[in-house]
Amino acid sequence: MGRFSTPLILVAGGGGFIGGHWIDHLRRRGAHIRAVDHKPLDQWHQRFDDVENQVLDLQHLAVCQEAVAECGAVYNLAADMGGMGFIENNRALCMLSVLINTHLLMAARDAGARDYFYASSACVYAAGKQLDVHNPGLKEADAYPAEPEDGYGWEKLFSERMCRHFREDFGLQTRVARFHNVYGPHGSFDGGREKAPAAICRKVAAAKLFGPLEIVIWGDGEQTRSFTYIDDCVMGIDKIMASDVVDPINLGSDELVTINELVSMVESIAGVTLKRRYELDAPKGVRGRCSDNAMIQERLGWAPSIRLREGLAQTYAWIENEMRAGRASL
């Protein structure tokens, strides 16, 4: 089993979107996996019978110690988070995720785990670097001087430092990836925690299936982002964990688009044209955000392989199918 020959691999947040895809990747490699999430099992995005699935609240140290027992590697993909609407309106809840990472680090150290992965976010980057829609790409160094997204971004930045110091002080081999807007099938697409690609796919599918033929867009639609398809994210994690890169590193796409362009892509995939209505006072985040991939390309030879339209086509098809099956709260 190669480097997955450790007795057990813990995936915290295993019932989540990225966690589910990462577990599927590991199990295909023959890994022995313990998946942990606080959600009831019937709410997990994906669940596999050949995985040890546990419902636990990892905010508590004793629970983290139980979860990490006998594990040689820990992947922390757990966080209380969602799209921009959730992040801007639940800052305290987002910051409480610091308990999960802190206690998992302590438990991993005490259990003698070898490897530790932390899922950080582009929300750590300084707001002053994201004022222009023509964002040239956020370099890893742009996280300092610190001015991250209030709440969620501060928790991520603090937890990155915790990983660094546990590596320096205790020898735990930590790795940190800064995710940039990961999307794809088997993710949240309604309920308030969904991100822009899934939300727009849902809105377009709802208009197509049920009418009226219009869509509400948060902001003026000219804010820019880059979006990373889940398969590229999984391959990136794999490369980071096999590397000697110990500092936080971007894991994202550098294909910059406006939200209006994102809507147009999904309309084209769905075969509809919708009237657009803009909510200028809705949560919309920074003006422009894109990943600078120079470091990950140079150090790991990684670059995203799936273009946005290709990933959106697969995501839209899955979401429309879920909605046709009645698995959405409209």
C-alpha positions, 0 to 999 in steps of 0.5 A: 500500500505504499505510503498508506501502510499506516495502521489507520488514516483519520479523515476529519470532516469525512461526511463533508464534500471534500472529505467524501471525495478524499476518502474515496481516493484513499480507499481506492489506494487500499487505505484503512480509513476512519471517517469522522463527522458531527453530522448524522450518517444520513446527512453525509455527502458520501458514505462508504461501507468499507470505511470506519464511519463515526459520528463525533464532535471534534471540538472536544479534546477527549473526542479528538483523542478517541478519533486519532487513536491508532492513526498514523495520519490525520487529514483535517477537513472539518470546519463549520463553514459555507458560502459567502452568505454563511461566512459573513453571517456566522463569524463566531461559529466559523471561528469556533472551528479553531477548537477542532484543529487545535485539539486534533493537533494535540491528539495527533502529537500525543498519539504519535501520528506521523503526518497531519494535513490541514485544509486552509482557505484563500480567505486567509489572504489580505483584503487589501490585495483583493480590491481589483476585479483584475486580480493578478493572483494571490501569492502565498506571501500575500497572507501577511501583513494579516488582513484575512476574511473576518471570522472564517479567515482569521480562524484559518490563518491562526490554525495554519500557524498552529500547524507550523508550530506543532511541526517546529516544536513537536516534530509532527509532519504538518502540511497546509493547503489553501483551497480556492473555491472547490466545487463539484458533484456531491457537494452542498447546493442549497440550504445556505452553505453552498458556494457560488458554482453550486448555488448558480447551478441550482438557480439555473436548474430551478428556473429551467425545471420550474420557472420563472426564467430569471436568476438572482445574482448577488452583487453586480456580478462583476466580482471575479473568482477562480474555481477548482474542480474537486478532482484537481483538489484531490490530486493536489492534496496527494502531491502536497502530502508526498512532497517536502513542502511544509509552508502553506501552499495554494491549491486552486485554479488560475482561470479567472472569471466574473460571476456574470461569466459563470452564470453564462456558462451554466446557462449555456450548459443548461440550454436556457437564457435567464433574465438577471436580477441583481441584489446589490446589498447581498453578501458578495465578499472581496472584489477579486480573488484568484490563485497564483500557482507559481509555487505549486507548479515549480515545487510539485509540478501540479496544475489544474487539469479540468477547465471550468466549463468541463467541471461545471457541466459535470456539476450541473448535471448532478445538481439537476438530477438531484433536483429532478429527484426531489432532493432539494429545498427550493 
